Amino acid sequence: MTDIRFQSFEDAELADIWYALGGAAVRHPEHFKPLMDSVATELLDRRGVGLNPWLEERFRPFRFADSRDDARANLEVSPEARQFQESRRG
């Protein structure tokens, strides 16, 4: 069953919301994860088994740059991430 909150959004718009929430949900799960999960459920209900390939194709151009930006942001806000990075340096 579709979520009434998302009725006016096209699949592509929902996918963009899901992608944008990804970094925030990792850094602040208590606040953003429930909304991200709701958007993901809606997309899965709409797209079914074709969702993953569609998302992969849609966001492939952004992934590399965004993963670097997310890693940098995590180092700034997460003491655990900084400890991990320092332990890898030796």
C-alpha positions in Angstrom: 0.0 0.0 0.0 1.4 3.4 -0.9 2.1 6.1 1.6 -0.2 9.1 1.2 2.7 11.4 2.0 4.3 10.5 -1.4 1.3 10.5 -3.7 2.2 13.7 -5.5 5.8 12.7 -6.1 7.0 11.0 -9.3 9.4 8.0 -8.9 12.4 10.1 -9.9 11.6 12.8 -7.3 11.3 10.2 -4.6 14.6 8.6 -5.6 16.3 12.0 -5.4 14.8 12.4 -1.9 16.0 9.0 -0.9 19.5 9.6 -2.2 19.7 13.0 -0.5 18.6 11.6 2.8 21.3 8.9 2.7 24.2 10.8 4.1 22.0 12.5 6.7 20.6 9.2 7.8 24.1 7.7 8.3 25.2 10.7 10.4 21.9 11.3 12.3 19.9 8.0 12.2 17.7 8.9 15.0 16.3 11.8 13.0 16.5 10.9 9.3 16.4 7.1 9.1 12.6 6.7 9.6 11.9 9.0 6.7 14.5 7.4 4.5 13.1 4.0 5.3 9.6 5.2 4.4 10.8 6.6 1.0 12.7 3.4 0.3 9.6 1.3 1.1 7.5 3.5 -1.2 10.0 3.2 -4.1 10.2 -0.6 -3.6 6.4 -0.8 -3.7 6.3 1.2 -6.9 9.3 -0.3 -8.7 9.6 -3.8 -7.2 12.6 -5.9 -8.3 13.6 -3.4 -10.9 14.4 -0.8 -8.2 18.1 -1.6 -7.6 19.2 -1.4 -11.2 17.2 1.7 -11.8 18.7 3.4 -8.7 22.2 2.2 -9.8 21.8 3.8 -13.2 20.3 7.0 -11.9 22.9 7.7 -9.3 26.1 6.2 -10.8 27.5 9.6 -11.8 27.2 10.9 -8.2 28.5 8.0 -6.2 32.2 8.4 -6.3 32.2 12.2 -5.4 29.5 11.8 -2.8 31.3 8.9 -1.1 34.4 11.1 -0.7 32.3 14.0 0.6 30.4 11.6 3.0 33.7 10.2 4.3 35.1 13.7 4.9 31.9 14.7 6.7 31.9 11.6 8.8 35.5 12.4 9.9 34.4 15.8 11.0 31.4 14.7 13.1 32.4 11.2 14.3 35.1 10.5 16.8 34.8 6.8 15.9 35.6 7.5 12.3 38.6 9.6 13.2 39.9 6.8 15.5 39.4 4.3 12.8 41.3 6.4 10.2 44.2 7.0 12.7 44.4 3.3 13.5 44.8 2.5 9.8 47.7 4.9 9.4 49.6 2.8 11.9 
